[in-house]
Each structure stands twice: as structure tokens, then as C-alpha cells.
Amino acid sequence: MGALLGKEKPLKEVLRENKRMINRAIRELDRERVALEREEKRITVDIKKMAKEQQMGAVKVMAKDLVRTRAHITKFIEMRSHLQSCGLKLQTVKSHQAMADAMKNTTKAMMKMNKAVNAPALSKMMAEFEKENMRSEMMQEIMGEMLDDAMEEPGDEEETEKIVSQVLDEIGISFGEEIPVGPTLGTGTEIATSSGPQKVSIGSGVGAGGTQSGYVGGAGGGDSTLNDLEERLNNLNNRD
């Protein structure tokens, strides 16, 4: 009907019709094969019957008929196998067509997505994100410094230094017992003498108040760090 109207049938419709035709032919072959198998059984029974009656001429004729019947059954089986092979090939072609259609639709979708994505706008957005992320980290650092200064008690620093000194003393004893002490590198570490390994004195400039001489602390260091962070934040704001 489509050919009469001058319209070409789609490939899916052609494959469906051919598949239907092959299945119909297979069913017809199966019916014929079943009929021949019944005929084979009937001829076998007749041959046995005629043989019992000693009618050898009829037995030879029916034997030839049995041979022909069995040959036709074998041919029908082979034809059915060929038709099934054709059906599998059609199914393979149908799968290839489905894969081609899927790739075509995927290509169209990717083209639309690539057209929808604006690369310069995306790059600008990523730059803005990086800048805002840096600003957020700086604000968190400033807030942390301010909270540390606000929450710090006058006696916390001395207590902290005392705990650090005790921990370093314990580490120095452990090092002196296990491995020899290395040469002094300007950190206040003593060298092992001839009398044996001595205790390592790390941070030996501890005064009477429990603070180390090399420690830089207090309000002056915190203010410089805070000023540096505020200056970096102002530079980011000016860059906008």
C-alpha cells in the first residue's frame, strides 16, 4: 500500500514484515514435518505387517517410500534451520538500526547541550566562585583570630608554655635514652660529651615565668596578622 502511494516504508516496518513471513514459513515447515513423521510411523507399521504376511514385493516398495519420506523430513529440518538463520540475521540488522538511531539521537542531544553551554560565561562564573571562596576563607581566618584574641585568658599562655615545656622535656629524655644527640644546629641542642649522652634541651631559653625566649607572641604578632588579612581582603574588594 505504501509503494502504491509512492511512500517508502521505513526500515522497521520492512524488518517486521520479513520477520513475520519467516515465522509463518517456519510454522508451515513444522506442520509438514510432523505430517511426514506420522506418515513414516504408518509406513513402518505397514512394512512390519507385510513382512509377517511374507509379501516381500510390497515390503520393498514401502521401504523405498519410507526412505523418500525420511529424506524429505531431513530436508524440512535443514530448511527450517536456514529460515531461522535468516531470522537471526534480520534481528541483527534490526539491532544495528536501533543502535544507529540511538547514536543519532545522542549526537543531536550533545549538539544542543554544547550550544546551550556558554564557555566564556562558565569561565567567568568559575573565576567569581574562586574569588568568593578566597574571600570566605579570609573572613573565616579573621574571625578565628578575633575569637582567639577575645577568648584568651591572661593565664592561658603561661599554662600552655608550661605544658609544652613538660612535653619537650619528656621527649628529650626519650631521645637521650634511645639515640645519640646530633650536633648543635643553633636551636639550643647540646652535643653528647665524652661522659655519655646528655639530655637534649629544646627551647632552653625558658625564663622564670615559664616562657621561652624564642617565642613571639602577645598582642603585637596577632595585630600584624590581622592587619595583613584585612589588607588582603581590601585588595580583593578593590579588584571588584
C-alpha positions in Angstrom: 0.0 0.0 0.0 2.9 2.3 0.8 4.6 1.5 -2.6 1.3 2.3 -4.4 1.1 5.7 -2.8 4.7 6.4 -3.6 5.9 6.4 0.0 8.9 4.3 1.0 8.3 2.0 4.0 10.5 2.6 7.0 13.2 0.0 7.8 11.5 -1.1 11.0 8.3 -1.9 9.1 10.2 -3.8 6.4 12.1 -5.9 9.0 8.9 -6.6 10.9 7.1 -7.9 7.8 10.1 -10.1 6.8 10.3 -11.5 10.3 6.6 -12.3 10.3 6.9 -14.0 6.9 9.9 -16.1 8.1 8.0 -17.2 11.2 5.0 -18.2 9.1 7.2 -20.3 6.8 8.8 -22.0 9.8 5.4 -22.9 11.1 4.3 -24.4 7.8 7.5 -26.4 7.6 6.9 -27.7 11.1 3.4 -28.8 10.2 4.7 -30.6 7.1 7.5 -32.3 9.1 5.0 -33.5 11.7 2.8 -34.9 9.0 5.7 -36.7 7.4 6.8 -38.1 10.7 3.3 -39.6 11.2 3.5 -41.0 7.7 6.9 -42.5 8.5 5.4 -44.3 11.5 2.5 -45.6 9.5 4.7 -46.9 6.7 6.9 -48.6 9.3 3.9 -50.4 10.8 2.7 -51.5 7.3 6.2 -52.8 6.4 6.2 -54.9 9.6 2.7 -56.2 8.8 3.5 -57.1 5.2 6.7 -58.8 6.3 4.8 -61.0 8.6 2.5 -61.9 5.7 5.5 -62.8 3.5 4.6 -60.1 0.9 8.2 -59.1 0.0 7.3 -57.2 -3.1 5.1 -54.8 -1.2 7.7 -54.6 1.6 10.4 -53.4 -0.9 8.0 -50.7 -2.4 7.0 -49.4 1.0 10.7 -49.4 2.1 11.5 -47.1 -0.9 8.6 -44.9 0.2 10.0 -44.8 3.8 13.4 -43.8 2.5 11.9 -40.9 0.5 9.8 -39.8 3.5 12.8 -39.7 5.8 14.8 -37.8 3.2 12.0 -35.2 3.0 11.9 -34.9 6.8 15.7 -34.2 6.8 15.3 -31.5 4.0 12.5 -29.9 6.0 14.7 -29.7 9.1 17.5 -28.2 7.0 15.1 -25.6 5.5 13.8 -24.7 9.0 17.4 -24.2 10.1 18.1 -21.9 7.2 15.0 -19.9 7.9 16.0 -19.5 11.5 19.4 -18.3 10.4 17.7 -15.7 8.1 15.6 -14.6 11.1 18.7 -14.1 13.2 20.3 -12.0 10.5 17.2 -9.8 10.3 17.3 -9.4 14.1 21.0 -8.4 13.9 20.1 -5.8 11.2 17.3 -4.5 13.4 19.7 -4.2 16.4 22.2 -2.3 14.2 19.4 0.1 13.1 18.4 0.6 16.7 22.0 1.4 17.7 22.3 3.8 14.8 19.1 5.6 15.8 20.3 5.8 19.4 23.7 7.3 18.3 21.9 9.8 16.0 19.6 11.0 18.9 22.6 11.1 21.2 24.5 13.2 18.8 21.6 15.7 18.4 21.3 15.9 22.2 25.0 16.6 22.6 24.9 19.3 19.9 22.1 21.0 21.7 23.9 20.8 25.0 27.1 22.2 23.5 25.2 25.1 22.0 23.4 25.8 25.3 26.7 25.9 27.3 28.4 29.3 27.1 32.1 28.7 27.7 33.1 32.4 28.5 30.2 32.7 30.9 31.2 29.4 32.6 34.8 30.6 32.9 33.7 33.9 34.4 31.5 32.1 36.8 34.4 29.8 37.9 36.6 32.9 38.4 33.9 34.5 40.5 33.5 31.4 42.5 37.2 31.2 43.2 37.3 34.8 44.3 34.4 34.5 46.6 35.8 31.3 48.0 39.1 33.0 48.8 37.2 35.9 50.4 35.2 33.5 52.5 38.4 31.7 53.7 40.0 35.0 54.6 36.9 36.1 56.6 36.9 32.8 58.4 40.6 33.3 59.3 39.9 36.8 60.5 37.0 35.7 62.6 39.1 32.9 64.1 41.9 35.3 65.0 39.4 37.7 66.6 37.7 34.9 68.5 41.1 33.6 69.7 42.0 37.1 71.0 38.6 37.6 72.6 38.5 34.1 74.3 42.1 34.1 75.5 42.6 34.5 79.3 45.7 36.2 80.8 47.0 33.0 82.5 46.3 30.6 79.5 49.6 31.5 77.7 51.8 30.7 80.8 49.9 27.5 81.4 50.3 26.5 77.7 54.0 27.2 77.8 54.4 25.1 81.0 52.7 22.1 79.4 54.8 22.5 76.2 58.0 22.6 78.3 57.0 19.4 80.2 56.2 17.6 76.9 59.5 18.7 75.3 61.4 17.6 78.5 59.8 14.1 78.2 60.7 13.9 74.5 64.3 15.0 75.3 64.7 12.2 77.9 63.3 9.6 75.4 65.7 10.7 72.7 68.7 10.7 75.1 68.0 7.1 76.0 67.4 5.7 72.5 69.6 7.5 70.0 72.7 9.8 70.4 72.3 13.5 70.2 73.3 15.2 67.0 75.4 18.4 66.7 74.0 21.7 67.6 72.2 23.5 64.8 71.5 26.8 66.5 68.4 25.5 68.3 69.8 25.3 71.8 70.5 21.5 71.5 73.6 20.2 73.3 76.2 17.8 71.9 76.9 14.5 73.6 80.2 14.7 75.6 82.8 12.1 76.5 80.9 11.3 79.7 78.0 10.0 77.7 74.9 11.2 76.0 73.2 14.1 77.8 69.6 15.2 77.8 68.5 17.3 74.9 67.4 20.8 75.9 65.0 22.0 73.2 63.9 25.6 73.8 66.4 26.1 76.6 65.6 29.8 76.9 62.8 29.2 79.3 62.6 32.0 81.8 61.4 32.2 85.3 57.9 32.8 84.2 57.8 29.6 82.2 58.0 31.3 78.8 60.6 30.6 76.1 63.0 33.3 74.9 62.3 32.5 71.2 58.5 32.6 71.4 56.9 35.5 69.6 53.5 36.1 71.0 51.3 38.7 72.5 49.1 41.3 71.0 51.8 42.6 68.6 52.0 39.5 66.5 48.2 39.0 66.4 47.7 42.6 65.3 50.1 42.3 62.4 48.5 39.1 61.2 45.0 40.6 61.5 46.2 43.7 59.6 47.6 41.6 56.9 44.4 39.7 56.4 42.4 42.9 56.4 44.7 44.3 53.7 44.3 41.2 51.5 40.5 41.4 51.9 40.5 45.1 50.9 42.6 44.2 47.9 40.0 41.7 46.8 37.2 44.2 47.3 39.1 46.9 45.3 39.7 44.3 42.5 35.9 44.0 42.1 
